[in-house]
């Protein structure tokens, strides 16, 4: 009798069996899951399965190691709540730590239609942002209710962050990129298990915003991701930006070792020592050092036994030796406005910027302060370069706290607009890339300032605000279905999910012109708003200006971190024995 019941349970689980409590039961390779029934934005039934372990907890000897597959569990796993977020350091809370190292959890959301026998829905895997130092895949800001009305299976997840995800000695002892390897592990988990949720393993789209967008780009470039996804969407992030695989995170291993009383001259011993300390100790070290997120970013890890990124990312794109999948890639209208509140929090910096002080503008753009790897090309005059930045972005026009747009554009162009545009140009020579700019300013517009109650100048649609039209959140109600806001949400989600279905960005919600793939000759892009239209040569003069500067970054040319032999080192670096300026 027991064997008959068990067999019935297995058969039912494969098609989304529901208990009398309306809680779905699904069988994975690792064991049974019990999820919960929920309601979409339009009132349809969907099922959520949260806190699913997709890899072994990266604890103890598994810290600073590639993830291992999860071995499974006994009985039925309650998948009604999210698992722990990954350890992250809150700079606004004195760099105190939140989360756990046991954090490699996924969340899967499936519409009721996915329970039909033989049904295969497109799968969309979202990679969260947060400068590779913060963020998670939880529903609080990334709810699935809009996607559940569009016939896809949605997956969100956590991956290792900060030193836990990107600590490196720049050799085989600790090559880094563990957070990106977690992403690969998740995609392998999707290939092995998504059919149990009604998903099509041969129609997987990865998408992400900010550092998540950069992650998508790097997954496109990585040989380890080959065959694990079939479309890609990068939103306001590029793999060749200086906040992604720029090769700038030098020196963090030795800084950690010194403060933890670990060896500094034997990298194998250094890594074992740092691996043995508690997460709290690492938190304290991050707080003491006040480390910039640039210390914890992806890198070329050619020393690894199975490199995630074996070559300079720009060279990978130039060669065409990457995952040649259809790729949507774009940005928002005023990317840099997002960063103004944190910039203006520094009163001295703000005064200097408003006074057109070259020193403070150099600090803003990271062009004048000593660095552990060169930011300007050899023999470049930093004051001259900074002067050009001020002249171009500020000029002689009105400028002040009431009009901080020049600061916003200087930051947004250097760190997002230019690298995104250059990555699109390089990739488009080898695979279909669909470029867009999100610029909806109409009635009911959603903003981060409004969501979080912030006082910030409204300069236009800023960094990652397109995400507000893709995910519901716990801070605001779902807009009325007859509102322009809801129409814009439906348009964006329809566009994203149709791309996941077909590899072409189309929509039945609004009258969308035919969207051609980007080419260097025509340079066409789509304006995403309630009246979508084609544009050409987006931000061309601004991009050309930054490309003309002697900035040693991967969006301009392959990064060269060798010291300038004919350039004297600043005294600060001479004393520390570090590389050139």
Secondary structure, DSSP 8 states (H G I E B T S, - for coil): -HHHHHHHHHHHHHTTEE-TTS-EEEE-SS-EEE-EEEE-TTS-EEEEEEEEE-B----GGGTTS---B----SSEEE-SS----B-EEEGGGTTEEESBS---EEEEEEEGGGGSTT--EEEEEEE--STTTS----TTT-B-TTGGGTTEEEEEE----HHHHH---SSTTS---HHHHHHHHHHHHHHHHGGGGTEEEEEEEEEEETHHHHHHHHHHH-GGGTTS-SEEEEES--TTSTTSS-S---SHHHHHHHHTT--SS-HHHHHHHHHHS-HHHHHHHHHHHT--GGGS-----TTSTT-SS-S-HHHHHHHT-S---EEEEEEETTGGGGGHHHHHTSHHHHHHHHTT-HHHHHHHTT-SS--SS-SB-TT--HHHHHHHHHHHHTTTS--BTTB-HHHHHHHHIIIIIHHHHHHHHHHTTTS-EEEEEE---STT---HHHHHT------SS-TTGGGGGT-B-TTS----TTSHHHHHHHHHHHHHHHHHHHSS---SSS---------TTT-EEEEESTT-EEEESTTHHHHHHHHHS-B-STTTSS---S--TTS---HHHHHHT----
